[in-house]
Amino acid sequence: MPKKLRIGFIGTGGIAHAHMKAYKTFDDVEIVGGADIVPGKARAFLDKWELPNAKAFESAEELIKNVEMDGVTVCTYNTQHAIPTIMALNAGLHVQCEKPMSFTLQEGVEMVRAAKKNNRILTIGFQPRYDPVRQHVDQIIQSGELGKVYYVQSGGGRRHGIPGSTFVQAEKAGFGCLGDIGCYSIDECMHAIGYPKPLTVSAIATDYFGKNPKYWHDADTFNVDDFSVAFVRCEGGVTFVFRQAWAMHADSIGDTLWLGTEGGIKILNGYQQVNSPSRVRMFRDIGGNEVDSVVKPFYPFDAYNPIGKVDIFAAKVRDFCDAIKENRPAPIPGEEILYNQAICDGIYRSARLGEEVKIEIPEI
């Protein structure tokens, strides 16, 4: 019988349950341990998921030292992603780290350096990459049909959607809406065009809703951003306009858009239902005529089962496991997401300073 992949958890809070739900469906994976700095929390987490033989600890160091593992999933607070990730990589373990990659750019750099030094996988938790519609849009853009892409803007946002808990505590989350959903928007926009290197950022971040008891029940303890916008200059003459909100007086902050010299693609804000009209629009000039077309949703064909929603979270976790087993590169490599982290870091610094900042990424 083939040996099962042995996985441990560092951090057993809310998002860890989503990871565990996926892992529990895999016959070739065994969860062997968990660690959390809150006494008893790791044991309660493992017991909830009916894993009496998995060992529980109150530090990542103890878990790594005492349990034989192939890899770990890091689900700690944002500001604590780097330390256990680097520790695990230096111990020869593969790592799947939740998003955002880290809090500061320098932390992200050290994480990538540790993965490279130890020849281990460092993959970051951006599960929207596994959405079939997103993959379809990426494929069109990367085919070159748009020509040179020179402008990109993010869209979406929430009218009322402050998540609470540790998300609104700066000492744990670091960022607010920027780190929660903003980093997803950055990845959606920039991965499609190959992540051009960011050069400068001019940003503004506000907390008007989180600080107002009319909109948020713990307004006096809220100390992160609930809205942010940024103008990012990138290599290759690419301009990226970032917008994101946890709360605002609008149904949307706008649509996601890529403009190229030969065409453009827009993703209308809103959820894509199976068999509904597509949210994706493409704009081109053909034979001297303006042609605006609907890009139909794409889903893998299966003659024996109805088309259904893809479990993108489970796909992310499965890909991490398969990458370990097949000895292939990280599915969502830290080296690439370092540019995402650089933009987040730049937005945070620019908003704090009230001026444009340069982005300087150290050599890896």
N, C-alpha and C positions, 0 to 999 in steps of 0.2 A: 504494500500500500504506500503510495507517495507520501512523503513527509509534508505535513501542513505548514503553511506560512504562519509564523508566530508574530503576533502584533500586540503592542502595548499602547495604552492611552496615557498621555500627559495632559492633565486637565480633564475633569469629568463633569463640567457644567452643561448648560443647555445645548450647545451645538454638538457636544460629544454624543448625545443621544441620537442625533441624525446620522452620525458616522456609524455608531454601533448598530443601528437599524439595518444599515447596508451590509456591514460585516457579517451580521448574523444570518444573512441569506446565502453566504458563500461556504460551500462544503469543504473548500481547500484552505480555509483560514481558521486559525485558533486564536482567540483573545486570551492572552496569558497573564495580563496584569494591568494595573492602572495606578496612577498617582495624582493626588490633589493636596494642596497645602491646607485645606480645611479638614480638620480631624474627622474621620469617619465617612467623609463624602465619597472617597474612592470605593470603599467597601460597599456602601449603600448603592452606588452606581452599578457595580459588578453584580450585586445580589439582585437588583431590579431586573437585570438582563439574564438572570439565572446562570451565573458563572461562578459557582462556589469554589472551583479549583483555581481560578485566577487570583493572583496575589495583589493585595492592596498596600499602598505606601503613602506617606505624607510628603514625599519629595521625589522629583524626577531622578535625582542622583541615586536614591535608594532603589528605585525601580530598575534603572539601568545597570546598577551594580549587582543586583541579586536575581534578575530574571533573564534567561536566555531568550533573545528576540531577534527577528529579522528586520523589523521596522517599528516605528511608532507614529501615532497620529497626535499632533500637538493641537490642543483645543483650549489653551490658556487664554488669559486676557491678552488683548492686543499688545500692551506694553511689556508682556512677558513671553512673547513668541520667540525672541532671539535666544535667550539664555538656554532654555531646555533644548531647542533645536540644535544649537552649536554643540551642546554637551552630547546629544545623541549621535550626531554626525561624527564627532571625535571618538566616540565609542564604537564606530564601525556600523552604525545602524542607518537604514534608509528612513527618510522623514517625509510625511505628508503634513504640511503646516496650514492651518486655517488662514483665511485672508483677514485683514490685510497682511502682507508679508511680515511687517514689523511696524514699529512706530517711526524711528528715524531711518534716514538713508544709510547711515553708517552701520546700523544694526543689520540691515539687509545685506550690505557688502560683506560683513563678517560671516553671515550665514552662508552666502555663496562661496566665500573662500574656504569655509570648513567643508562644504560638500565637494569642492574641487580637490582639496588636499587629501581627503579620505576616499575619493572616487565613489561617492555614494549619491543616491537620488535625493534631491530636494525638490519636491513638487508643491505648488501652492494651490489652495482650495478655491479656484474659480470655476465652479460647476456649470455656469451658463455656457461655457464653451461646448458642452455636450448637447445643447439644444439644437434639434435638426434645422430650425429656421435660421438660427444664428450661424450654423455651419454653412447653410446654403448662401447666405449673404456674404460670408467670408470668401467662399469659393468664387463667387461672381467678381468681387473686388480684386481678389488675388489673381484672377485670370487676366487682368489687364484691360477689361472691357471699359473701365472708366478713364483710361489713359492715366495721366499723372494726377494723383489725388493731391490737392493743394489746401483743402479746407475740410475740417471735421468738427462736428459739434455733438455734444451729448444731450440727451433728453430725459423724459420721465419725471421722477419726483413723486412725492406724496402730498396730499392735501392735509391729512392728519395721520401721522405715522411715526411719532417718537416712540422708540421701543422700550425705553426704561431700563431698569436694572443697571448692570455695569456699563451699558452702552452710553450712559450719560455721565459717567464718572471719569474725569480726565486722567486721574492717576492710574486707572485700569484700562480704559479704552484708548486714551491718547487723543484720537480724533472722534468727532461725532458722526454726522451723516456722511462726511467725507470717507471715513474708514469703514462705515457700515455698508452703504450702498453706492457711495461715490466711486470707490475703487473698482466696483463691477462695471460702472459706466466707462471709466477710463480704459479698462481692459477690452470692453466691447468695441470701443472706437479705435484704439491704437493697435490691437492685435490684428485687426482686419487689414491694416496697411503695413504690417511688419515691424511695429514698434520703432518708429524713427526716434533717434536720441533727442530728449528734451533739452533745450538750451537755457531758456528763461521762463519765469512765471510771474505774472502780476495777478494777485488774487484778493478777494474780499470774503470774509466769513462772518456771519451774524448769529445771534442767539435770541432773537426777538420773541419767539414762541416758547422755547424752553424756559425762558426766564419770566414768563408771564403766567401767573397762577390761573388765569382764565383759560389757558390752553394746556397747561401741564401741572399736575398735582404736586410735584416736588420742585417747584420753580426755584426755591431758595438754595437748592443743592445742585442744580443743573449747571455744569461748567464746561460744556463742549459746544461745537457748532451745530446748528440745525439747518443752516443754509450756506452754500458757498458757490462762488463763481470764479472763473479764472481764465486768463488769456495766456496760452502756452505757445511759445515759439519752438519749433523743432527743426532738426537738420533736414535738408532737402527742400526747404521752402514750404514746409507744412505748418499750417496754423491750426491749433486745437482750441476750441472754446468749450469750457467745461461748466456745467450747471447741475446742481443737485440740491434737493430739499427734503427734509423730514416733514415739514409743515409749511403751508403757504395758502394764500387765498386765490387758488386757481386749481383747475382739474389736472393741469400738467405744466411742466416748465418748458415743454416743447418736444419736438421730434428729434430722433437721432439722424444725422445727415452726413454723407460723404459727397464732396464735390470734386469732380475730376475734369480734365480738359476734354474728354470724349463722352462723358456721361456723369450722372449722379444717382445716388441711391438714398431713399428716405425710409426710415422705419417709423410709422405712425405710432404715437403713444397708445398703449392699450395691450391687453393680453390676447395672444393668438389662440383662438379655439380651433380644434380640429374641424376641417371641412367648412370653416367660415372664410369669408373673403380675406385675402391676404392683407396684412398691414404693410407689406413691403412694396414700394413703388420705385420704378427705374425711369430715368429721364435721359433721352438721347436725341440727336438730330440724325435722321436717316434720309438720304436723298434730298437734303435741303428742307425737310419737314420735321417739325417738333413731334416726337413720339413719346408719349407718357404711357407706361405699361405697368401692369400688375405682375409682380413676381409671385407665382403660386407657392404655397407652403410645400415643403419637401419632407416626406417621412419615409423611412426604410420600408420597402415592400415585403409583406409577409402574407403569402396566399392562404395560410391556415389560421391566422388570427386577425381580428379587426384592428384597424389603425387606432392607436391609443397614445396617450401622453407618455413621453419618454421620461423615466426616472433619472434626471440628470445628476442628482446627488449620488445615487448608487453607481452610476456610470463613472463618476469621478473616482470613487473609492475603488471600484473594480480595476480601473486603469492603473492606479498606483500599485495594486497587488500584482497585476500582470507584468508591469514594468520590472518589478523585483524578480519575479519568476523567470522572465524571459531575458533578463540581463540587458534591458534596453534603457535609453535615456529617460529622464524625468518627463512625464506627460505634459506638465505645465512648469517648465524649468525656472528655477530661481534666477538664473542669469537674465531671462527675459522679463520676469516680473520685477526685477530691480529697476527697470525704467518706469514701471507703474509706481513703485515705491518712491522713486525720485520725484515724480510729479506730485504725489501726495505730500511728500516732505516739502517740496517747493511751495505748494499751496498753503500749507500750514505756516511756513516761515514768512511768506509774503504777506499773508493776512495779519500776522502778529506784528510785523514791522511797518505795515502800511506803505510798502513800496515794492517795486519789481526786484526779484532776486535771480541770481544766476544759479544754474544747476551744474554742479561739478561732480561727476561720478568717478571715484578712485579706480585705479587699475585693479583687476581681480587677480 
